[in-house]
Amino acid sequence: LATQSALVTPLQQASHTIRVFSRSQGGFYQPLGTEPVVVAPLIVPTGMRVTSIGPHHIGLAWDISPSLAEAPDFLIPSAYRIDFEQRDTKAKNTTMELSSDTASVTISNLETNTEYEFVLKAKSLAGTFQSGLGQNPVIVTPQGAPSNLR
């Protein structure tokens, strides 16, 4: 089998050392190349929180790590993405991609009195997305005016 590339999943949010081996016809494995490949996780934002709530919008913000200034390029996100869905139907409403220097966003056109779940992910240079280890989604409901007032 001559494979030129492979996707190794799932990897935990930690550094990994990957060695590539070839198997001879006799079943023996020998390492290819002399240096292992070190794979490290992206530096993902933390602390996503709600900054504003309206009848049809939610404002969100997050903290961008100060360690990005000293990090190698392959650890720095090329963009961020917010995935959100209505919690009762689990219907993906949308995915919103943002530039890597963005630390907040307002999401509009939401339904009033409907619970939404928001997840922030970072995009690698290879185009894959990952969320932070242990990062919980933000769950919030845009509140409309009471309808039972007389």
Summary of the structure (lengths in Angstrom):
residues: 150
radius of gyration: 21.1
end to end distance: 74.8
largest distance: 85.0
contacts: 337
relative contact order: 0.21
helix: 5%
strand: 39%
